[in-house]
Amino acid sequence: MATRKTTKRPRRPVVRKPAEPDTELLDIPPVNCHVTDSVAQANTEVVGVSPAMSTGSLFQGSSQSLGLAALNATQAQQQNNINAQASSTVGLTTLYTVETATDTVGTTDILSRLLNK
């Protein structure tokens, strides 16, 4: 039995009919050249100003971040000073109460000896 060679035929491209033009869009009156020039200038101005605007936004964000960092550093320094003052007060109070307690014990001992004689 002989084998047949099969060859693939190329596909035909799909040809679509162009859409019919919308008649409403064709009835638009022509625009004045001054209007189109004004719109083009406004668009050009927006494109030209955008680098300056982005740089300004960057500077504002950076300055706000640096301001907050300085504020946080000041706040931390104040809290450290308050903690140092509180610990110093507690330490001095402890020193004074130890001395007072010792004086009280000594005075009580002396008075008890005098009264017992």
KEVO-81344 format. One record per residue (C-alpha): residue in one letter; x, y, z; residue number from 1. Coordinates in nm, 3 decimals, padded with zeros to 5 digits. Each point is the difference from the previous one (the first is absolute). Layout:
KEVO-81344
A;X;Y;Z;NUM
...
//
This chain:
KEVO-81344
M;00.000;00.000;00.000;1
A;00.137;00.336;-00.100;2
T;00.012;00.279;00.255;3
R;-00.139;00.334;-00.094;4
K;00.184;00.314;00.077;5
T;-00.218;00.255;00.169;6
T;00.083;00.359;-00.057;7
K;-00.152;00.274;00.204;8
R;-00.166;00.268;-00.193;9
P;00.066;00.354;00.118;10
R;-00.290;00.163;00.173;11
R;-00.170;00.284;-00.168;12
P;00.018;00.328;00.188;13
V;-00.326;00.115;00.143;14
V;-00.110;00.312;-00.178;15
R;-00.235;00.217;00.195;16
K;-00.204;00.275;-00.144;17
P;00.089;00.343;00.128;18
A;-00.249;00.147;00.241;19
E;-00.226;00.254;-00.145;20
P;00.091;00.352;00.108;21
D;-00.218;00.161;00.263;22
T;-00.189;00.277;-00.171;23
E;-00.031;00.205;00.319;24
L;00.377;00.035;00.034;25
L;00.034;00.121;-00.355;26
D;-00.238;00.289;00.061;27
I;00.228;00.175;00.254;28
P;00.087;00.351;-00.114;29
P;00.369;00.085;-00.030;30
V;00.167;00.145;00.311;31
N;00.157;00.341;00.000;32
C;00.380;-00.017;-00.020;33
H;00.032;00.235;00.300;34
V;-00.185;-00.253;00.217;35
T;00.226;-00.287;-00.101;36
D;00.306;00.217;00.052;37
S;-00.122;00.096;00.347;38
V;-00.059;-00.365;00.096;39
A;00.342;-00.098;-00.134;40
Q;00.167;00.278;00.199;41
A;-00.182;-00.104;00.318;42
N;00.112;-00.361;-00.047;43
T;00.356;00.113;-00.067;44
E;-00.007;00.213;00.314;45
V;-00.118;-00.295;00.210;46
V;00.278;-00.219;-00.138;47
G;00.258;00.275;00.052;48
V;-00.101;00.070;00.361;49
S;-00.015;-00.363;00.116;50
P;00.375;-00.036;00.084;51
A;-00.016;00.309;00.220;52
M;-00.315;-00.127;00.170;53
S;00.154;-00.341;00.069;54
T;00.317;00.160;00.136;55
G;-00.209;00.223;00.226;56
S;-00.192;-00.301;00.128;57
L;00.326;-00.182;00.065;58
F;00.142;00.297;00.195;59
Q;-00.319;00.034;00.205;60
G;00.001;-00.368;00.088;61
S;00.368;00.005;00.091;62
S;-00.032;00.310;00.216;63
Q;-00.301;-00.143;00.181;64
S;00.192;-00.323;00.068;65
L;00.301;00.190;00.134;66
G;-00.225;00.218;00.215;67
L;-00.165;-00.306;00.152;68
A;00.340;-00.158;00.062;69
A;00.115;00.312;00.188;70
L;-00.325;00.006;00.196;71
N;00.040;-00.367;00.096;72
A;00.360;00.057;00.109;73
T;-00.104;00.294;00.217;74
Q;-00.283;-00.200;00.153;75
A;00.233;-00.293;00.078;76
Q;00.252;00.237;00.160;77
Q;-00.271;00.152;00.219;78
Q;-00.121;-00.344;00.108;79
N;00.358;-00.104;00.086;80
N;00.043;00.314;00.211;81
I;-00.326;-00.071;00.184;82
N;00.110;-00.359;00.067;83
A;00.340;00.116;00.125;84
Q;-00.160;00.255;00.231;85
A;-00.247;-00.256;00.134;86
S;00.272;-00.259;00.067;87
S;00.214;00.264;00.171;88
T;-00.292;00.100;00.220;89
V;-00.071;-00.361;00.095;90
G;00.368;-00.062;00.076;91
L;00.034;00.308;00.220;92
T;-00.323;-00.080;00.180;93
T;00.131;-00.348;00.070;94
L;00.327;00.140;00.134;95
Y;-00.176;00.246;00.228;96
T;-00.244;-00.261;00.133;97
V;00.282;-00.247;00.077;98
E;00.179;00.266;00.203;99
T;-00.319;00.100;00.178;100
A;-00.084;-00.360;00.082;101
T;00.348;-00.053;00.139;102
D;-00.028;00.317;00.210;103
T;-00.336;-00.117;00.129;104
V;00.134;-00.342;00.102;105
G;00.302;00.160;00.168;106
T;-00.213;00.255;00.186;107
T;-00.243;-00.268;00.113;108
D;00.288;-00.212;00.129;109
I;00.153;00.291;00.190;110
L;-00.332;00.099;00.157;111
S;-00.077;-00.359;00.103;112
R;00.336;-00.029;00.175;113
L;-00.049;00.326;00.183;114
L;-00.345;-00.093;00.119;115
N;00.102;-00.349;00.112;116
K;00.279;00.122;00.231;117
//
